[in-house]
């Protein structure tokens, strides 16, 4: 019998939990933006029409305001925010330029199918200062995309439309399969929105951008069905340690 | 909207290829897919003016020379006498009627009308409706055709507010509710304005005399109607996005020309009603502002040249916006026009420098809690706030997706109980979950609280130290005392009586306001490190698992590591995981007892015992080849 009195017991493997992959992705993006100089602002998920729509130049006639697109609560006195943009309105009302805010969190739209959920997550940012230009917006977007997907990724800017930005753009990246995938929306803050927040649009201009967290998380992790994120299945969650 | 390449290219002198036009459209912001020779266009909601051949040509004019071959009827027209009254001029600011009588209904369509149905594989309806549909495709202006013989009274346009029955020309009966802009005849609704016409006055294959209505409706009066009444309507899609209010005369004269190309017109007359002049938008020429917005440096000549090509008129230091571009109102709108023409991707980057914020770590306490829980094996989950259960304080959703999602949750714990049961049904015997979320309630206004909820049940951990320990209140209390020794938390036991489960493990929960945690928690040093990259997800199986335990007796201690290396790294498609659940060193008997638990699960099929035994026997066989190792009882 060999002498092995001092043999060590097996390595004790304590199971470590994991952050939810959506929260982890949201935190990663927000930390990246904080490193660029943005300040975090928070706001309520139950909003007024004024902050969610009116202040953002989304007119009464806009389809997004219809009952089939937006969840209204308490006899239509309030709604579940459809984007995180109202948080930035609150920020702009509280602070004068130059300002650089980001906000992240849950948003709600009346959708429920294999590619859309009634609750999802966004991170949005806004930067208002003198002489902010579309060319500078492009620089920021390149930095964000390169940080997320690497500097080899090919991206393109497409003209788009958002009532709160003008000019507006959507940004796509080229997948390894050769397909263009929409990643984020952005633009220069519509002067009407600045004026709504008592910011002189002749002196100041701003840029804004918004990212859908689920979409980026799906791309980064290779998840093909958005619903997997919200089943709370430990076999799923344990893969993101 | 589907638009044929051939219908565009015939107007472009440079004769560009479909790929060239596709590239031009993308640069201009008009997303599309190409199927054969057809562009399947998806326009942004502000560009209703592009929903036609002519609309796209107006934009493509910045890259190509557009030569239109769309002839119109140019001769003087008689005044149409029609008994019509507009009672809602704020909704319909302008409307025209054209009456045409033909001698024979044509059976064969030719030229652009024929190409439209052939190239887009469309079904024909009746002659006048077909001309109307084509004209909408060509010009973007929807028109509606009434069989003139059915218009036998006073025609009214008005907004009704109340319940009315209406049968569409598609034989669909609709109960109109609330406010609706309609045309009525003899107190009967005959047309849901801007959406769909009625059956009683619609044209048929025999119609030889038609009244064509060409109107401008305020988008606000049309929006949402097609969805509300579940009607697929090309017309409402255009009216919702705004049509050109100044196009009526040209559109109706084009209508005449198209009809005249197919049939002999016996009689025709026209009339127009206009309650007010259409507003004209004029914006001062300010190229330095445009350069500042985009971050470029173009000359005023270059700037105005771009806008001229897009149909803008420059006069006396102002840019007059064309009537079809109701979306352009400001210098920023003009900047977008210029940026589109230059191409967003062709605009050079200018380095941005944002002043650093002094504020950091916005959720320090919350994040510290999360890492603490991670260190102790808890998994973070996110649940939907929509629930079926109501409590007095629950906020009701006015328009829920269904009755199971009618309220906003007033606690997180119930969601976590569902999560726990979900995982227990998947044979998980150690479950620790947490969620941090805002929770809303209503009592004297809307109240928001940010809460942490945790739930735990089953084994403390899946390792040889924790395997036989069960999660209970004491375990969690001890855990939290580690970070907040002065706080007492009210852990609760959830009764399993009302839960649909046979499992007996205690379920322990805690729901607490985040505000309750003091900054003391910030002194906790987490051991967990967040993943640096983003793990690639491997699809999971929902098929049942099977478990096999193997306990070994080891007399030759030196073989312990060899056994671990073999079993913990054993490769098989049907082994989901393996861990050491038992370890005991008996000094007196000079023996180590070590137990391994294997979880078997396939991603393809439910495993049978033979498939499991095959792998199990191989594990046993390989392990017993190690000298000094035995399996008691085998």
Interface residues (C-beta under 8 A of the other chain):
Chain A: X1 X2 X4 X5 X7 X9 X10 X12 X13 X14 X15 X16 X17 X18 X19 X20 X22 X23 X24 X25 X34 X36 X37 X38 X39 X40 X42 X44 X45 X46 X60 X61 X62 X63 X66 X67 X68 X71 X72 X73 X74 X75 X76 X78 X80 X98 X100 X106 X110 X112 X117 X118 X119 X127 X131 X133 X134 X135 X136 X137 X138 X139 X140 X142 X156 X157 X158 X159 X160 X161 X166 X167 X168 X169 X188 X190 X191 X192 X205 X217 X220 X221 X222 X223 X228 X229 X230 X231 X232 X233 X234 X235 X236 X237 X238 X239 X240 X241
Chain B: X26 X27 X28 X29 X31 X44 X45 X46 X47 X219 X220 X223 X224 X227 X240 X292 X293 X294 X295 X296 X330 X331 X332 X333 X335 X336 X339 X340 X344 X345 X347 X348 X349 X350 X351 X352 X354 X355 X356 X357 X359 X360 X362 X370 X373 X374 X375 X376 X377 X378 X379 X380 X381 X382 X383 X384 X385 X386 X395 X396 X397 X398 X399 X400 X401 X405 X408 X419 X422 X423 X426 X428 X430 X431 X432 X433 X438 X440 X442 X446 X448 X461 X462 X463 X464 X465 X466 X528 X530 X531 X534 X535 X536 X537 X538 X540 X541 X555 X556 X557 X558 X560 X564 X579 X580 X583 X585 X587 X590 X592 X594
